[in-house]
Amino acid sequence: MAKVLLVDDEVTMVQLVADSLRSWGHEVHPYSNGPAALEALEEIQPEVIITDLYLDKTRAFGLD
């Protein structure tokens, strides 16, 4: 299945979506803030990124 980078500043939403994706067999790397996700991006090399468009101090489009 897919390697997924999941980013949302709402911790409850991250947990809910991560649990659902894992139940479908995906490898999920959850983050609750943009800067931490950016730091991990090169190491994780996800196939899919799911993110909130407006994160705390980081715009989601900056995750490229």
mmCIF file as gemmi writes it, N, C-alpha and C atoms, coordinates in Angstrom:
data_model
loop_
_atom_site.group_PDB
_atom_site.id
_atom_site.type_symbol
_atom_site.label_atom_id
_atom_site.label_alt_id
_atom_site.label_comp_id
_atom_site.label_asym_id
_atom_site.label_entity_id
_atom_site.label_seq_id
_atom_site.pdbx_PDB_ins_code
_atom_site.Cartn_x
_atom_site.Cartn_y
_atom_site.Cartn_z
_atom_site.occupancy
_atom_site.B_iso_or_equiv
_atom_site.pdbx_formal_charge
_atom_site.auth_seq_id
_atom_site.auth_asym_id
_atom_site.pdbx_PDB_model_num
ATOM 1 N N . MET Axp A 1 ? 0.835 -1.193 0 1 0 ? 1 A 1
ATOM 2 C CA . MET Axp A 1 ? 0 0 0 1 0 ? 1 A 1
ATOM 3 C C . MET Axp A 1 ? 0.878 1.255 0 1 0 ? 1 A 1
ATOM 4 N N . ALA Axp A 2 ? 0.258 2.407 0.102 1 0 ? 2 A 1
ATOM 5 C CA . ALA Axp A 2 ? 0.969 3.681 -0.023 1 0 ? 2 A 1
ATOM 6 C C . ALA Axp A 2 ? 1.614 4.136 1.279 1 0 ? 2 A 1
ATOM 7 N N . LYS Axp A 3 ? 2.73 4.855 1.113 1 0 ? 3 A 1
ATOM 8 C CA . LYS Axp A 3 ? 3.382 5.525 2.226 1 0 ? 3 A 1
ATOM 9 C C . LYS Axp A 3 ? 2.806 6.944 2.253 1 0 ? 3 A 1
ATOM 10 N N . VAL Axp A 4 ? 2.148 7.315 3.368 1 0 ? 4 A 1
ATOM 11 C CA . VAL Axp A 4 ? 1.387 8.558 3.448 1 0 ? 4 A 1
ATOM 12 C C . VAL Axp A 4 ? 1.976 9.494 4.499 1 0 ? 4 A 1
ATOM 13 N N . LEU Axp A 5 ? 2.214 10.743 4.113 1 0 ? 5 A 1
ATOM 14 C CA . LEU Axp A 5 ? 2.572 11.797 5.054 1 0 ? 5 A 1
ATOM 15 C C . LEU Axp A 5 ? 1.285 12.547 5.357 1 0 ? 5 A 1
ATOM 16 N N . LEU Axp A 6 ? 0.897 12.568 6.615 1 0 ? 6 A 1
ATOM 17 C CA . LEU Axp A 6 ? -0.358 13.183 7.046 1 0 ? 6 A 1
ATOM 18 C C . LEU Axp A 6 ? -0.03 14.37 7.94 1 0 ? 6 A 1
ATOM 19 N N . VAL Axp A 7 ? -0.526 15.56 7.577 1 0 ? 7 A 1
ATOM 20 C CA . VAL Axp A 7 ? -0.206 16.768 8.329 1 0 ? 7 A 1
ATOM 21 C C . VAL Axp A 7 ? -1.474 17.564 8.608 1 0 ? 7 A 1
ATOM 22 N N . ASP Axp A 8 ? -1.742 17.8 9.889 1 0 ? 8 A 1
ATOM 23 C CA . ASP Axp A 8 ? -2.874 18.631 10.303 1 0 ? 8 A 1
ATOM 24 C C . ASP Axp A 8 ? -2.591 19.13 11.709 1 0 ? 8 A 1
ATOM 25 N N . ASP Axp A 9 ? -2.873 20.402 11.968 1 0 ? 9 A 1
ATOM 26 C CA . ASP Axp A 9 ? -2.604 20.953 13.295 1 0 ? 9 A 1
ATOM 27 C C . ASP Axp A 9 ? -3.682 20.581 14.315 1 0 ? 9 A 1
ATOM 28 N N . GLU Axp A 10 ? -4.721 19.903 13.887 1 0 ? 10 A 1
ATOM 29 C CA . GLU Axp A 10 ? -5.739 19.396 14.812 1 0 ? 10 A 1
ATOM 30 C C . GLU Axp A 10 ? -5.402 17.935 15.116 1 0 ? 10 A 1
ATOM 31 N N . VAL Axp A 11 ? -4.891 17.695 16.322 1 0 ? 11 A 1
ATOM 32 C CA . VAL Axp A 11 ? -4.397 16.372 16.708 1 0 ? 11 A 1
ATOM 33 C C . VAL Axp A 11 ? -5.472 15.301 16.588 1 0 ? 11 A 1
ATOM 34 N N . THR Axp A 12 ? -6.699 15.627 16.955 1 0 ? 12 A 1
ATOM 35 C CA . THR Axp A 12 ? -7.792 14.656 16.865 1 0 ? 12 A 1
ATOM 36 C C . THR Axp A 12 ? -8.019 14.224 15.421 1 0 ? 12 A 1
ATOM 37 N N . MET Axp A 13 ? -7.953 15.164 14.505 1 0 ? 13 A 1
ATOM 38 C CA . MET Axp A 13 ? -8.14 14.849 13.086 1 0 ? 13 A 1
ATOM 39 C C . MET Axp A 13 ? -7.004 13.963 12.58 1 0 ? 13 A 1
ATOM 40 N N . VAL Axp A 14 ? -5.781 14.266 12.99 1 0 ? 14 A 1
ATOM 41 C CA . VAL Axp A 14 ? -4.632 13.449 12.591 1 0 ? 14 A 1
ATOM 42 C C . VAL Axp A 14 ? -4.828 12.01 13.056 1 0 ? 14 A 1
ATOM 43 N N . GLN Axp A 15 ? -5.237 11.833 14.301 1 0 ? 15 A 1
ATOM 44 C CA . GLN Axp A 15 ? -5.44 10.49 14.845 1 0 ? 15 A 1
ATOM 45 C C . GLN Axp A 15 ? -6.542 9.747 14.104 1 0 ? 15 A 1
ATOM 46 N N . LEU Axp A 16 ? -7.649 10.421 13.847 1 0 ? 16 A 1
ATOM 47 C CA . LEU Axp A 16 ? -8.782 9.802 13.162 1 0 ? 16 A 1
ATOM 48 C C . LEU Axp A 16 ? -8.405 9.345 11.75 1 0 ? 16 A 1
ATOM 49 N N . VAL Axp A 17 ? -7.799 10.24 10.99 1 0 ? 17 A 1
ATOM 50 C CA . VAL Axp A 17 ? -7.431 9.909 9.612 1 0 ? 17 A 1
ATOM 51 C C . VAL Axp A 17 ? -6.324 8.852 9.585 1 0 ? 17 A 1
ATOM 52 N N . ALA Axp A 18 ? -5.339 8.977 10.469 1 0 ? 18 A 1
ATOM 53 C CA . ALA Axp A 18 ? -4.246 7.993 10.522 1 0 ? 18 A 1
ATOM 54 C C . ALA Axp A 18 ? -4.778 6.6 10.839 1 0 ? 18 A 1
ATOM 55 N N . ASP Axp A 19 ? -5.673 6.505 11.805 1 0 ? 19 A 1
ATOM 56 C CA . ASP Axp A 19 ? -6.259 5.206 12.149 1 0 ? 19 A 1
ATOM 57 C C . ASP Axp A 19 ? -7 4.597 10.962 1 0 ? 19 A 1
ATOM 58 N N . SER Axp A 20 ? -7.761 5.425 10.255 1 0 ? 20 A 1
ATOM 59 C CA . SER Axp A 20 ? -8.506 4.935 9.088 1 0 ? 20 A 1
ATOM 60 C C . SER Axp A 20 ? -7.561 4.444 7.996 1 0 ? 20 A 1
ATOM 61 N N . LEU Axp A 21 ? -6.541 5.234 7.698 1 0 ? 21 A 1
ATOM 62 C CA . LEU Axp A 21 ? -5.593 4.846 6.65 1 0 ? 21 A 1
ATOM 63 C C . LEU Axp A 21 ? -4.841 3.572 7.017 1 0 ? 21 A 1
ATOM 64 N N . ARG Axp A 22 ? -4.454 3.447 8.272 1 0 ? 22 A 1
ATOM 65 C CA . ARG Axp A 22 ? -3.755 2.233 8.719 1 0 ? 22 A 1
ATOM 66 C C . ARG Axp A 22 ? -4.657 1.009 8.616 1 0 ? 22 A 1
ATOM 67 N N . SER Axp A 23 ? -5.944 1.193 8.905 1 0 ? 23 A 1
ATOM 68 C CA . SER Axp A 23 ? -6.867 0.055 8.814 1 0 ? 23 A 1
ATOM 69 C C . SER Axp A 23 ? -6.996 -0.439 7.374 1 0 ? 23 A 1
ATOM 70 N N . TRP Axp A 24 ? -6.671 0.419 6.409 1 0 ? 24 A 1
ATOM 71 C CA . TRP Axp A 24 ? -6.697 0.036 4.996 1 0 ? 24 A 1
ATOM 72 C C . TRP Axp A 24 ? -5.332 -0.445 4.518 1 0 ? 24 A 1
ATOM 73 N N . GLY Axp A 25 ? -4.374 -0.534 5.442 1 0 ? 25 A 1
ATOM 74 C CA . GLY Axp A 25 ? -3.074 -1.088 5.115 1 0 ? 25 A 1
ATOM 75 C C . GLY Axp A 25 ? -1.991 -0.103 4.715 1 0 ? 25 A 1
ATOM 76 N N . HIS Axp A 26 ? -2.259 1.185 4.831 1 0 ? 26 A 1
ATOM 77 C CA . HIS Axp A 26 ? -1.263 2.187 4.452 1 0 ? 26 A 1
ATOM 78 C C . HIS Axp A 26 ? -0.259 2.419 5.576 1 0 ? 26 A 1
ATOM 79 N N . GLU Axp A 27 ? 0.945 2.799 5.191 1 0 ? 27 A 1
ATOM 80 C CA . GLU Axp A 27 ? 1.982 3.193 6.148 1 0 ? 27 A 1
ATOM 81 C C . GLU Axp A 27 ? 1.828 4.699 6.364 1 0 ? 27 A 1
ATOM 82 N N . VAL Axp A 28 ? 1.444 5.107 7.567 1 0 ? 28 A 1
ATOM 83 C CA . VAL Axp A 28 ? 1.116 6.511 7.833 1 0 ? 28 A 1
ATOM 84 C C . VAL Axp A 28 ? 2.17 7.153 8.729 1 0 ? 28 A 1
ATOM 85 N N . HIS Axp A 29 ? 2.589 8.351 8.331 1 0 ? 29 A 1
ATOM 86 C CA . HIS Axp A 29 ? 3.526 9.153 9.117 1 0 ? 29 A 1
ATOM 87 C C . HIS Axp A 29 ? 2.792 10.446 9.487 1 0 ? 29 A 1
ATOM 88 N N . PRO Axp A 30 ? 2.198 10.496 10.688 1 0 ? 30 A 1
ATOM 89 C CA . PRO Axp A 30 ? 1.393 11.647 11.082 1 0 ? 30 A 1
ATOM 90 C C . PRO Axp A 30 ? 2.224 12.76 11.733 1 0 ? 30 A 1
ATOM 91 N N . TYR Axp A 31 ? 1.884 13.994 11.405 1 0 ? 31 A 1
ATOM 92 C CA . TYR Axp A 31 ? 2.521 15.17 11.999 1 0 ? 31 A 1
ATOM 93 C C . TYR Axp A 31 ? 1.454 16.202 12.302 1 0 ? 31 A 1
ATOM 94 N N . SER Axp A 32 ? 1.65 16.921 13.409 1 0 ? 32 A 1
ATOM 95 C CA . SER Axp A 32 ? 0.667 17.933 13.797 1 0 ? 32 A 1
ATOM 96 C C . SER Axp A 32 ? 1.154 19.349 13.516 1 0 ? 32 A 1
ATOM 97 N N . ASN Axp A 33 ? 2.304 19.482 12.843 1 0 ? 33 A 1
ATOM 98 C CA . ASN Axp A 33 ? 2.733 20.819 12.435 1 0 ? 33 A 1
ATOM 99 C C . ASN Axp A 33 ? 3.584 20.738 11.169 1 0 ? 33 A 1
ATOM 100 N N . GLY Axp A 34 ? 3.52 21.797 10.396 1 0 ? 34 A 1
ATOM 101 C CA . GLY Axp A 34 ? 4.2 21.846 9.111 1 0 ? 34 A 1
ATOM 102 C C . GLY Axp A 34 ? 5.713 21.761 9.183 1 0 ? 34 A 1
ATOM 103 N N . PRO Axp A 35 ? 6.362 22.534 10.077 1 0 ? 35 A 1
ATOM 104 C CA . PRO Axp A 35 ? 7.826 22.48 10.138 1 0 ? 35 A 1
ATOM 105 C C . PRO Axp A 35 ? 8.374 21.075 10.426 1 0 ? 35 A 1
ATOM 106 N N . ALA Axp A 36 ? 7.753 20.345 11.32 1 0 ? 36 A 1
ATOM 107 C CA . ALA Axp A 36 ? 8.201 18.976 11.624 1 0 ? 36 A 1
ATOM 108 C C . ALA Axp A 36 ? 8.013 18.069 10.407 1 0 ? 36 A 1
ATOM 109 N N . ALA Axp A 37 ? 6.904 18.242 9.707 1 0 ? 37 A 1
ATOM 110 C CA . ALA Axp A 37 ? 6.644 17.44 8.507 1 0 ? 37 A 1
ATOM 111 C C . ALA Axp A 37 ? 7.674 17.749 7.421 1 0 ? 37 A 1
ATOM 112 N N . LEU Axp A 38 ? 8.012 19.03 7.276 1 0 ? 38 A 1
ATOM 113 C CA . LEU Axp A 38 ? 9.02 19.41 6.283 1 0 ? 38 A 1
ATOM 114 C C . LEU Axp A 38 ? 10.375 18.787 6.594 1 0 ? 38 A 1
ATOM 115 N N . GLU Axp A 39 ? 10.739 18.758 7.868 1 0 ? 39 A 1
ATOM 116 C CA . GLU Axp A 39 ? 12.01 18.152 8.264 1 0 ? 39 A 1
ATOM 117 C C . GLU Axp A 39 ? 12.045 16.66 7.922 1 0 ? 39 A 1
ATOM 118 N N . ALA Axp A 40 ? 10.925 15.986 8.062 1 0 ? 40 A 1
ATOM 119 C CA . ALA Axp A 40 ? 10.857 14.54 7.847 1 0 ? 40 A 1
ATOM 120 C C . ALA Axp A 40 ? 10.611 14.154 6.388 1 0 ? 40 A 1
ATOM 121 N N . LEU Axp A 41 ? 10.236 15.106 5.564 1 0 ? 41 A 1
ATOM 122 C CA . LEU Axp A 41 ? 9.812 14.825 4.191 1 0 ? 41 A 1
ATOM 123 C C . LEU Axp A 41 ? 10.859 14.056 3.378 1 0 ? 41 A 1
ATOM 124 N N . GLU Axp A 42 ? 12.099 14.494 3.411 1 0 ? 42 A 1
ATOM 125 C CA . GLU Axp A 42 ? 13.132 13.838 2.604 1 0 ? 42 A 1
ATOM 126 C C . GLU Axp A 42 ? 13.388 12.407 3.079 1 0 ? 42 A 1
ATOM 127 N N . GLU Axp A 43 ? 13.376 12.21 4.389 1 0 ? 43 A 1
ATOM 128 C CA . GLU Axp A 43 ? 13.621 10.869 4.928 1 0 ? 43 A 1
ATOM 129 C C . GLU Axp A 43 ? 12.465 9.915 4.621 1 0 ? 43 A 1
ATOM 130 N N . ILE Axp A 44 ? 11.238 10.401 4.772 1 0 ? 44 A 1
ATOM 131 C CA . ILE Axp A 44 ? 10.056 9.551 4.577 1 0 ? 44 A 1
ATOM 132 C C . ILE Axp A 44 ? 9.821 9.247 3.099 1 0 ? 44 A 1
ATOM 133 N N . GLN Axp A 45 ? 9.98 10.231 2.237 1 0 ? 45 A 1
ATOM 134 C CA . GLN Axp A 45 ? 9.708 10.117 0.806 1 0 ? 45 A 1
ATOM 135 C C . GLN Axp A 45 ? 8.337 9.49 0.549 1 0 ? 45 A 1
ATOM 136 N N . PRO Axp A 46 ? 7.275 10.181 0.972 1 0 ? 46 A 1
ATOM 137 C CA . PRO Axp A 46 ? 5.929 9.629 0.831 1 0 ? 46 A 1
ATOM 138 C C . PRO Axp A 46 ? 5.469 9.571 -0.621 1 0 ? 46 A 1
ATOM 139 N N . GLU Axp A 47 ? 4.549 8.66 -0.865 1 0 ? 47 A 1
ATOM 140 C CA . GLU Axp A 47 ? 3.903 8.567 -2.171 1 0 ? 47 A 1
ATOM 141 C C . GLU Axp A 47 ? 2.682 9.479 -2.217 1 0 ? 47 A 1
ATOM 142 N N . VAL Axp A 48 ? 2.123 9.753 -1.03 1 0 ? 48 A 1
ATOM 143 C CA . VAL Axp A 48 ? 0.927 10.586 -0.906 1 0 ? 48 A 1
ATOM 144 C C . VAL Axp A 48 ? 1.119 11.543 0.264 1 0 ? 48 A 1
ATOM 145 N N . ILE Axp A 49 ? 0.695 12.8 0.08 1 0 ? 49 A 1
ATOM 146 C CA . ILE Axp A 49 ? 0.686 13.769 1.176 1 0 ? 49 A 1
ATOM 147 C C . ILE Axp A 49 ? -0.746 14.242 1.36 1 0 ? 49 A 1
ATOM 148 N N . ILE Axp A 50 ? -1.246 14.113 2.581 1 0 ? 50 A 1
ATOM 149 C CA . ILE Axp A 50 ? -2.572 14.623 2.932 1 0 ? 50 A 1
ATOM 150 C C . ILE Axp A 50 ? -2.34 15.706 3.974 1 0 ? 50 A 1
ATOM 151 N N . THR Axp A 51 ? -2.799 16.919 3.684 1 0 ? 51 A 1
ATOM 152 C CA . THR Axp A 51 ? -2.526 18.032 4.585 1 0 ? 51 A 1
ATOM 153 C C . THR Axp A 51 ? -3.69 19.01 4.66 1 0 ? 51 A 1
ATOM 154 N N . ASP Axp A 52 ? -3.771 19.663 5.783 1 0 ? 52 A 1
ATOM 155 C CA . ASP Axp A 52 ? -4.671 20.789 5.964 1 0 ? 52 A 1
ATOM 156 C C . ASP Axp A 52 ? -4.079 21.934 5.134 1 0 ? 52 A 1
ATOM 157 N N . LEU Axp A 53 ? -4.891 22.726 4.467 1 0 ? 53 A 1
ATOM 158 C CA . LEU Axp A 53 ? -4.36 23.806 3.643 1 0 ? 53 A 1
ATOM 159 C C . LEU Axp A 53 ? -3.754 24.938 4.452 1 0 ? 53 A 1
ATOM 160 N N . TYR Axp A 54 ? -4.242 25.178 5.656 1 0 ? 54 A 1
ATOM 161 C CA . TYR Axp A 54 ? -3.704 26.239 6.502 1 0 ? 54 A 1
ATOM 162 C C . TYR Axp A 54 ? -3.269 25.657 7.827 1 0 ? 54 A 1
ATOM 163 N N . LEU Axp A 55 ? -1.965 25.515 7.978 1 0 ? 55 A 1
ATOM 164 C CA . LEU Axp A 55 ? -1.388 24.98 9.198 1 0 ? 55 A 1
ATOM 165 C C . LEU Axp A 55 ? -0.827 26.121 10.033 1 0 ? 55 A 1
ATOM 166 N N . ASP Axp A 56 ? -0.583 25.837 11.279 1 0 ? 56 A 1
ATOM 167 C CA . ASP Axp A 56 ? 0.04 26.786 12.187 1 0 ? 56 A 1
ATOM 168 C C . ASP Axp A 56 ? 1.377 27.259 11.612 1 0 ? 56 A 1
ATOM 169 N N . LYS Axp A 57 ? 1.482 28.506 11.208 1 0 ? 57 A 1
ATOM 170 C CA . LYS Axp A 57 ? 2.712 29.141 10.718 1 0 ? 57 A 1
ATOM 171 C C . LYS Axp A 57 ? 3.224 28.613 9.375 1 0 ? 57 A 1
ATOM 172 N N . THR Axp A 58 ? 2.545 27.682 8.752 1 0 ? 58 A 1
ATOM 173 C CA . THR Axp A 58 ? 3.016 27.113 7.482 1 0 ? 58 A 1
ATOM 174 C C . THR Axp A 58 ? 1.836 26.929 6.54 1 0 ? 58 A 1
ATOM 175 N N . ARG Axp A 59 ? 1.972 27.388 5.322 1 0 ? 59 A 1
ATOM 176 C CA . ARG Axp A 59 ? 0.946 27.104 4.322 1 0 ? 59 A 1
ATOM 177 C C . ARG Axp A 59 ? 1.245 25.747 3.718 1 0 ? 59 A 1
ATOM 178 N N . ALA Axp A 60 ? 0.233 24.964 3.52 1 0 ? 60 A 1
ATOM 179 C CA . ALA Axp A 60 ? 0.413 23.596 3.029 1 0 ? 60 A 1
ATOM 180 C C . ALA Axp A 60 ? 1.142 23.554 1.691 1 0 ? 60 A 1
ATOM 181 N N . PHE Axp A 61 ? 0.935 24.557 0.852 1 0 ? 61 A 1
ATOM 182 C CA . PHE Axp A 61 ? 1.59 24.545 -0.454 1 0 ? 61 A 1
ATOM 183 C C . PHE Axp A 61 ? 3.099 24.726 -0.327 1 0 ? 61 A 1
ATOM 184 N N . GLY Axp A 62 ? 3.576 25.086 0.85 1 0 ? 62 A 1
ATOM 185 C CA . GLY Axp A 62 ? 5.008 25.192 1.092 1 0 ? 62 A 1
ATOM 186 C C . GLY Axp A 62 ? 5.648 23.851 1.369 1 0 ? 62 A 1
ATOM 187 N N . LEU Axp A 63 ? 4.868 22.781 1.364 1 0 ? 63 A 1
ATOM 188 C CA . LEU Axp A 63 ? 5.404 21.451 1.624 1 0 ? 63 A 1
ATOM 189 C C . LEU Axp A 63 ? 6.008 20.822 0.377 1 0 ? 63 A 1
ATOM 190 N N . ASP Axp A 64 ? 6.184 21.591 -0.689 1 0 ? 64 A 1
ATOM 191 C CA . ASP Axp A 64 ? 6.776 21.042 -1.904 1 0 ? 64 A 1
ATOM 192 C C . ASP Axp A 64 ? 8.264 21.073 -1.756 1 0 ? 64 A 1
